[in-house]
Amino acid sequence: MHEVKRERKKSFYLRELSALLTRLVQDEPSLLQLYFTKVEMSADGGLCYVYCSFLNACGPEEGQKLFETAREKLVLYRGSMRKALAGAASGRYVPDLRFFFDESKEKEKRVTDLLSKVGAELEQYDAKRSDVAHSDDDE
């Protein structure tokens, strides 16, 4: 039962923080490509680890550089984000927020890109085999 509450709380924080980020982008357009991928909680619930990624990053190195710049701005807004969470949450305590770069999303993007490339190559290979088979039938 405790785990269900914890997962519900993580889901709530991710949803609320994503909505806050949408509003924050109006003041900080440089955060436009940033999105929150997941939220984890410390064992005692005192810390909320917010994982971030970027829509336009061309690799983990670039994503990490973009994150370092964005992290400085997120830290500046951390207090107001916690206050907004406190207003939306039903509990008495809102955890401190810590922001991290989500490397797993970058790895996921690379795997997806590779699979797309392999799929395209397989289609070309199948098309060539089909053409060869049809030319053999014509003879």
N, C-alpha and C positions, 0 to 999 in steps of 0.2 A: 504493500500500500504506500509506504514511504517513497519508493522508487517512482511510482506513478505521479505523486505530487511533485517530486523533483523534476521529472520530465515535463510536466505541465508548466512548471515555473520557468524552465529553460525555454520552452516554446513561447511562453508569454513574453519573456525578455527579448528573444530574437524578433518577434513580431513588433513589439513596441520600439525597440532600438532601430529597426529598419524604417519604421514610420518617422521616427525622430530624424534619422539620416536624410530622409526625403525632404524634410523641412529645413534641415541644416544646409543642404546643397544650395538653397536660395541665398544664404549668406556667404557660403564658401563654394563657389562653382568648381574649384579645383578638385572637390570630392565627388564630382558627378559620376565618375566611372567606378567608384568604390561601392562595394556591397558587403554585407555581413553574411558569412556562410554558415556559422554555427555558434552556439553559446554553450559553454561548460561552466559548471559551478565547482568551487572548492568543496572539500569534505564538510566543512563547517558552514558553508553557505555565505561566508563573509566576502568572497571574491567571485566576480563574474568575469570569465575569460571570453572575450569577444573576438572571434576569428574573422579576418577580412581578406578580400581578394579584389581584383580589378577586372573589368570587362575588356579593357584594351591592352593588357599586358602581353608582351610577345615572348615571355619566358619567365622563369622564376627569378632570375637576376633583376630584370626590369621591374617585375612585380614587387620585389623586395625594396628596390629604390623608391618606387611610387609609394609603397607603404610607409617607409621612413618619413617621407615628407607629409603624408596624410596623418600619420600618428601624432605628429607635433600638434596639428590642428585638433585632432580628436581629444587629445589630453587637455587642451584649452577649454573644450566644451564638456568635459567629463562631469563637472559639477552640475551644470544645467541639465545634462542628460539624466543624472541620478535624481535630480529634483522632479523632472517630468515623470520618471519611472515611479517615484514615490507617490505622485498624484494619481497615477493610473493603477498602481498595485493596491491590493487589499491588505497586505501585511504591514507590520510596523517597521520593518527594517528593509532597506534596499542595499544590496552588496556594492562594494567598490568595483569599479570597472577597470579592466586591464585589456589592452588591445594587442592582438598578435596577427602576424601574417599567416595565412592558411596555405601552406605549401602543398597540401594534398589537392587543392583545387587546380593548382598549376600542373601537377602531375596528371590529374584527370584530363585536363585540356590537351596535354601532349599525347596521351593514350588515344583520346578521341580523334585527334588530328591524324595520328598514325593509322588508326583503323579506317578512317575515311580515305586516306591515301591508298591503303592496301585494297579497299573496296573498289576504288576507281581503277586501279591496275588490274584487278580481277575481271572487271567488266570489259576492259580493253582486250585482255587475253581471251576471254570467252567470245568476244565479237570476232577476233581474228580466227579463232578455231572454227567458229560458225561459218565464216567466209570461206575458209579452206575446205570445210566439209561440203558446202554448197557448190564450190567449183569442181570438186571431185564428182559430185552427182551429175553435173552438166556434161562430163566427158563420157 
